[in-house]
Amino acid sequence: MSVDVDNAGPDSTDQETMSPEVRRKLDSTLAAWRDKLLAMDKRQRLLYFRHLKAGTLEFDHASPLETLATLSSTSVPVRPAPEPGKPRADRALYVKDKTDETLRSSLRRIDQQANQAFADKGVWTLYLGVLMLHWVDPSDPSTKIDSPVLLVPVQVQKTGADSPYVLTRTDEDITVNPVLQLKLERIRRRVSAHRP
């Protein structure tokens, strides 16, 4: 038995003959499925981000664009932030509030979890969150929320026994946080619906 993958789905002529009502229903169904796939509760770390003791790193750079520029061309060593006034290497990423030992332990754990998730699910889950949005949901004004705006796919690697871990961008594209996009769109629709 064989299946012709190229002709398995609707082609452009099927989409052109689809009535507007059918197209609207299809779009509505797809949107509903997408909404159900993305959890929006406080466990969703792409929406309600918080730093963990060992599972996240906070980089110490003047700007998010500086961090992206540092990471743009090659693997970059990850080091604990030096004492104020001490020199820094040009091509390194510095992490706040970590010693050599705690940073090594955190990076080892992050590396293991990312590789295990990829082995189990076939999906790369390690991203550098850039440009944090600090905001308040109108439905819960007492809660302050931090969400990454851009997601940069990265890989953590150990280059040698005495060498520091390095961070490398993967070949995947930088994306806008899809969960944040969906949440803000829901808020926009809710606010628009209540306007006179």
C-alpha positions in Angstrom: 0.0 0.0 0.0 1.3 3.5 -0.8 0.2 6.9 0.0 0.8 9.9 -2.2 1.8 12.5 0.4 1.8 15.4 -2.1 -1.9 14.8 -2.8 -3.0 13.8 0.7 -4.4 17.3 1.6 -6.5 19.9 0.0 -4.8 21.7 -2.8 -5.1 25.4 -3.7 -8.1 24.7 -6.0 -10.0 23.1 -3.1 -9.3 26.2 -1.0 -10.4 28.5 -3.7 -13.8 26.7 -4.1 -14.4 26.6 -0.3 -17.3 28.8 0.6 -16.7 31.7 3.0 -18.9 30.0 5.6 -16.9 26.8 5.4 -13.7 28.8 5.5 -14.9 30.7 8.6 -15.9 27.4 10.4 -12.6 25.9 9.5 -10.6 28.9 10.8 -12.7 28.9 14.0 -12.1 25.2 14.6 -8.4 25.6 14.0 -8.3 28.5 16.4 -10.2 26.6 19.1 -7.8 23.6 18.8 -4.8 25.9 19.0 -6.2 27.6 22.1 -6.8 24.2 23.8 -3.2 23.1 23.1 -1.7 26.1 24.8 -2.3 26.2 28.5 -2.8 29.7 29.8 -2.8 29.1 33.6 0.0 30.1 35.9 2.0 27.0 35.3 2.7 28.2 31.7 6.3 29.5 32.0 6.2 31.2 28.6 3.5 33.5 30.0 4.1 33.5 33.8 7.9 33.4 33.8 9.9 33.2 37.1 13.5 32.4 37.7 14.2 29.0 39.3 17.2 28.2 41.5 18.8 25.7 39.1 16.6 25.6 36.0 17.0 29.2 34.7 19.8 31.7 34.2 19.6 35.5 34.3 22.2 37.1 32.1 24.0 40.2 33.2 24.2 42.4 30.0 23.5 46.0 29.4 20.8 45.2 26.9 19.0 42.3 25.3 20.3 43.3 21.9 23.9 43.1 23.3 23.1 39.5 24.4 21.8 38.6 20.9 24.8 40.2 19.2 27.2 38.3 21.5 25.4 35.0 20.6 24.9 35.7 16.9 28.0 34.2 15.3 29.5 31.4 17.3 29.5 29.5 20.6 29.9 31.7 23.6 31.3 30.7 27.0 28.9 31.1 29.9 30.6 32.5 33.1 29.5 33.9 36.4 29.3 37.7 36.5 32.6 39.0 37.9 32.8 41.4 40.9 32.0 45.0 40.0 35.1 46.7 38.6 36.8 43.5 37.4 37.4 43.0 33.7 35.2 41.0 31.4 36.1 39.0 28.3 34.6 40.5 25.1 33.0 37.2 23.9 31.2 35.7 26.9 27.8 35.6 28.5 27.7 36.5 32.2 25.2 35.1 34.6 24.0 37.0 37.6 24.0 35.5 41.1 25.9 32.3 40.4 29.3 31.0 41.5 31.4 28.7 39.2 30.0 25.7 41.0 26.3 26.7 41.0 26.6 27.8 37.4 28.2 24.5 36.3 25.4 22.6 38.2 22.6 24.7 36.6 24.1 24.4 33.1 24.5 20.6 33.5 20.8 20.3 34.6 19.6 22.6 31.8 21.6 20.6 29.2 20.3 17.2 30.6 16.6 18.4 30.6 16.8 19.8 27.1 18.4 16.7 25.6 15.9 14.4 27.5 12.9 16.4 26.3 14.3 16.2 22.7 14.9 12.4 23.1 11.4 11.9 24.6 9.3 14.2 22.4 11.4 15.1 19.4 11.0 18.8 20.1 13.7 21.2 21.1 12.7 23.0 24.2 15.7 25.2 25.2 15.2 28.8 24.4 16.8 32.1 25.5 14.0 34.5 26.4 14.9 38.0 25.3 13.1 41.3 26.0 11.0 40.6 29.1 7.5 42.2 29.0 6.4 43.3 32.5 2.6 43.6 32.5 -0.6 43.1 34.4 -3.6 41.1 33.2 -6.7 43.3 33.3 -8.7 40.3 34.7 -6.3 40.0 37.7 -4.7 43.5 38.4 -3.1 42.3 41.6 -0.7 39.9 39.8 2.4 41.3 38.0 3.5 39.1 35.1 6.9 38.7 33.4 6.9 37.1 29.9 9.7 36.7 27.4 8.8 38.4 24.1 11.4 36.7 21.8 12.5 33.1 22.0 16.0 32.3 20.7 16.6 28.5 20.3 19.9 27.7 21.9 22.0 24.6 22.9 24.2 24.2 26.0 27.4 22.2 25.4 30.4 21.2 27.5 33.5 21.6 25.4 36.0 19.9 27.8 36.6 18.8 31.4 38.2 22.1 32.4 36.4 24.3 29.9 33.3 26.3 30.6 30.0 25.4 29.1 29.2 27.3 25.9 25.9 28.5 24.6 25.2 28.2 20.9 22.3 29.3 18.8 20.6 26.5 16.9 19.6 26.7 13.2 16.0 27.4 14.1 14.6 30.9 13.7 14.0 33.4 16.5 10.3 33.5 17.2 7.9 35.8 19.0 6.5 34.0 22.1 3.3 32.3 20.7 1.7 32.0 24.1 2.2 35.7 24.9 0.8 36.6 21.5 -2.3 34.4 22.0 -2.9 35.8 25.5 -2.5 39.5 24.3 -4.9 38.7 21.4 -7.5 37.3 23.9 -7.2 40.4 26.1 -7.5 42.7 23.0 -10.7 40.8 21.9 -12.1 41.0 25.4 -11.4 44.7 25.7 -12.8 45.4 22.2 -16.0 43.5 23.1 -16.6 45.7 26.1 -16.2 49.0 24.2 -19.3 50.9 23.3 
